[in-house]
Amino acid sequence: MGIEIEHKFLVVGEAWRADVTHAYDIRQAYLAIGPPASVRIRVQSGVGYLNIKRSTLETARAEFEYVIPADEAEEMMASLRIGAIVAKTRYEVPWAGRTWEVDVFEGENKGLVIAEVELDAPDQAFDTPPWTGADVSSDYRYFNSYLARQPFATWPTEG
């Protein structure tokens, strides 16, 4: 079993783009949305993945991930999913000794840009880049499983 320890932040501006080292497209869908767990199917760079993650608002969560055939992942996304397919481009951006992942969402989630950093321990200190805004690690609305059911485009605008 793996433990995922991550923090999520809204992204402000475009300055992060200057430091991108790698980018790839991701399509994913959910077969189950917890609690107690979420089950996700993903296709990334032609490879399929089955991911099972504990549903919690905590920054440390149990996580299991397995490689599966991409054609089977596509079939599951087409026929077994709950909600919409979540599509995004993920950019890897090094900052202060860590690799940040900046997700630029597409489709019904277009306009949403989130940066994530994975840590080795829940209490590990880390520096935030100047292009990060609010910490949304504990806000369920920014979980991909929520975005599959309530896309960003459907959220009320703040005025």
HELIX and SHEET records of a PDB file:
HELIX    1   1 ALA A   15  ASP A   19  5                                   5    
HELIX    2   2 ALA A   70  SER A   79  1                                  10    
HELIX    3   3 GLY A  107  ASN A  109  5                                   3    
HELIX    4   4 TYR A  140  TYR A  142  5                                   3    
HELIX    5   5 ASN A  144  ARG A  149  1                                   6    
HELIX    6   6 PHE A  152  THR A  154  5                                   3    
SHEET    1   A 9 THR A 132  ASP A 135  0                                        
SHEET    2   A 9 GLY A   2  VAL A  11 -1                                        
SHEET    3   A 9 ALA A  60  ILE A  68 -1                                        
SHEET    4   A 9 VAL A  47  ARG A  54 -1                                        
SHEET    5   A 9 ALA A  37  GLN A  44 -1                                        
SHEET    6   A 9 HIS A  22  ALA A  32 -1                                        
SHEET    7   A 9 ILE A  82  TRP A  95 -1                                        
SHEET    8   A 9 ARG A  98  PHE A 105 -1                                        
SHEET    9   A 9 VAL A 113  GLU A 118 -1                                        
END                                                                             
